[in-house]
Amino acid sequence: MKTYTTTPAGKVIAVGQLYRDAREVHVRTLRVDTIDVDRYDCIRVTCTVIRQEDGDKVTEPMRPTTMSPARLTSKSFRLLEDVK
């Protein structure tokens, strides 16, 4: 397991960072938990959805979601908190 990875665009993703959907509805806050290489030798980032906002409804589902580093650092997400 890696503690950080760098995308081809030079963006660093590290365990412990917080990201947020860059949209207006059904907004999730994600915490980076693990960075692994899958069976196809692709890097996958596993996050936990620690908060979800849908209108006035706010929940803390604490469910996992997995994506590529490129997706997490795309315009679809914003970095909220970096690791110290």
C-alpha positions in Angstrom: 0.0 0.0 0.0 1.3 3.4 -0.9 0.8 6.6 1.2 0.8 8.9 -1.8 0.8 8.9 -5.6 1.5 11.5 -8.3 -0.7 11.8 -11.4 0.8 12.2 -14.8 -0.3 15.9 -14.5 1.9 16.2 -11.4 -0.9 16.4 -8.8 -0.2 14.6 -5.6 -2.8 12.4 -3.8 -2.0 11.3 -0.2 -3.8 9.2 2.4 -5.7 11.5 4.7 -6.6 14.2 2.2 -10.2 15.4 2.0 -12.0 16.0 -1.3 -15.4 17.4 -2.1 -17.6 17.0 -5.2 -17.5 20.2 -7.3 -21.2 20.2 -8.0 -24.3 21.8 -6.5 -26.4 18.8 -5.6 -25.7 15.4 -4.0 -22.4 16.6 -2.7 -20.0 14.2 -1.1 -17.0 14.8 1.1 -14.4 12.0 0.6 -11.4 11.0 2.7 -8.6 9.2 1.0 -8.0 6.0 2.9 -5.8 3.8 0.6 -3.8 3.9 -2.6 -3.3 0.5 -4.2 -2.3 -1.1 -7.4 -5.1 -3.3 -8.8 -4.7 -6.6 -10.6 -4.3 -4.8 -13.9 -1.4 -2.7 -12.5 -3.6 0.4 -12.4 -3.4 2.7 -9.4 -6.8 2.9 -7.5 -7.7 5.4 -4.8 -10.2 4.1 -2.2 -12.0 6.8 -0.3 -14.7 6.9 2.4 -17.7 9.1 1.9 -17.7 10.8 5.3 -20.4 13.3 4.5 -23.2 13.6 1.9 -25.4 16.6 1.3 -28.6 16.4 -0.7 -30.5 19.6 -0.3 -31.3 20.0 3.4 -30.5 16.4 4.1 -27.0 15.7 5.5 -25.8 12.2 6.2 -22.6 10.5 7.2 -22.8 7.2 5.2 -19.2 6.1 5.9 -19.2 3.9 2.7 -16.3 3.2 0.4 -15.8 4.4 -3.1 -12.9 3.7 -5.5 -11.6 5.7 -8.4 -8.6 6.5 -10.4 -6.2 9.3 -9.3 -6.9 11.2 -12.5 -10.7 11.3 -11.7 -10.1 12.4 -8.1 -7.8 15.3 -9.3 -10.1 16.3 -12.1 -12.5 19.3 -12.2 -15.1 17.0 -10.7 -13.6 17.3 -7.2 -11.9 20.0 -5.1 -9.2 19.4 -2.5 -10.6 20.5 0.9 -7.8 19.6 3.2 -4.3 18.4 2.5 -2.3 16.2 4.9 0.1 18.0 7.2 
